[in-house]
Amino acid sequence: MSLPVIALGIWRFNVTKEFLNNSVDTTATVIDLVEKSSSGGGSIYSPRIEFIDANGNKQTVTS
């Protein structure tokens, strides 16, 4: 295995570890399915979720 590949793996490990150390658990609820057009002409559905963040604010995100 080459040194750049090993270095990349170590870097990704550290980035993931830092993310997990700063993350908090929460529970989300799917509140809607948003229809979007796919590149093939069909439809795909993305979930819209709602959760309470660490500051107590309600957040809504569409995947």
N, C-alpha and C positions, 0 to 999 in steps of 0.2 A: 504494500500500500504506500502511496506517495505521501510525502510530508504535507503538501497543501491539503490533501483530503483529510488527513488526521487533524490538521489545524482547523479546518472548517468544522469538523465534527465537534471539537472541543469548544469552539466559539458558539455553535448552535446550542450545545449543552448548557453553557453559561447563560445565554440569552433566555432559554426556557426556564432554567432554575431561578433567575431573577424575576421573571414574569410570575412564576408560581409562588415565590416568596412574597410578592406584593399583591397577590390576588385575594379576593374574599369569596366565600361561597354564598350563593343566593338561589332563590327559586324563581323561575320564570313561568309565565302562563302564555300559551299561544292564544291570541285574541282574534286573529284573522288570517286568512290565506290570500295573498296578493297575487293575482294572475299577471304574468308577463309573457310577452311573445318570445319564442325561442328562435334561434337563427335558422332552424329547419322549417319554420312556418307554423309550428304547433304552439302549445301553451305550456308554461311551467308555472309552478306555484311556489311562492316564497312565504315562509311563516313570518307574521308580525308578532313579536313577543313584547311582554310588559313585565318589568321587574322593579324592585326598589333597590337603589344603589346604597353604598356605604354611608352616604350623608342623609338618607331617608327620603330622597327624591324619586318620584316615579319616572322611569325611563321607558320609552317605546322604541323598538328597533325592528327594522325589516331586514331579514337576511338576504 
